[in-house]
Amino acid sequence: MAAYADEQYGKLQREKDQHISLDEYCAKRGF
């Protein structure tokens, strides 16, 4: 799951061009 989260996080960063912490991302995704 970590690898998947990292991949999706990378895509999110590129698509949205915004900087959020990995903790925030995981919390929003429910990881």
C-alpha positions as CSV (number, residue, x, y, z in Angstrom):
1,M,0.0,0.0,0.0
2,A,2.9,2.4,0.7
3,A,4.2,2.1,-2.9
4,Y,0.7,2.8,-4.2
5,A,0.3,5.8,-1.9
6,D,3.7,7.1,-3.0
7,E,2.7,6.7,-6.7
8,Q,-0.7,8.4,-6.2
9,Y,1.0,11.2,-4.1
10,G,3.4,11.9,-6.9
11,K,0.6,12.1,-9.4
12,L,-1.4,14.4,-7.1
13,Q,1.6,16.7,-6.7
14,R,2.1,17.0,-10.5
15,E,-1.5,17.4,-11.4
16,K,-2.5,19.8,-8.7
17,D,0.9,21.5,-8.4
18,Q,0.5,22.0,-4.7
19,H,2.6,21.2,-1.7
20,I,1.0,19.2,1.0
21,S,2.7,17.1,3.6
22,L,2.6,13.3,3.3
23,D,0.8,13.1,6.6
24,E,-2.0,15.3,5.3
25,Y,-2.2,13.3,2.2
26,C,-2.4,10.0,4.1
27,A,-5.0,11.4,6.5
28,K,-7.2,12.5,3.6
29,R,-6.8,9.2,1.9
30,G,-7.4,7.3,5.1
31,F,-4.1,5.4,5.0
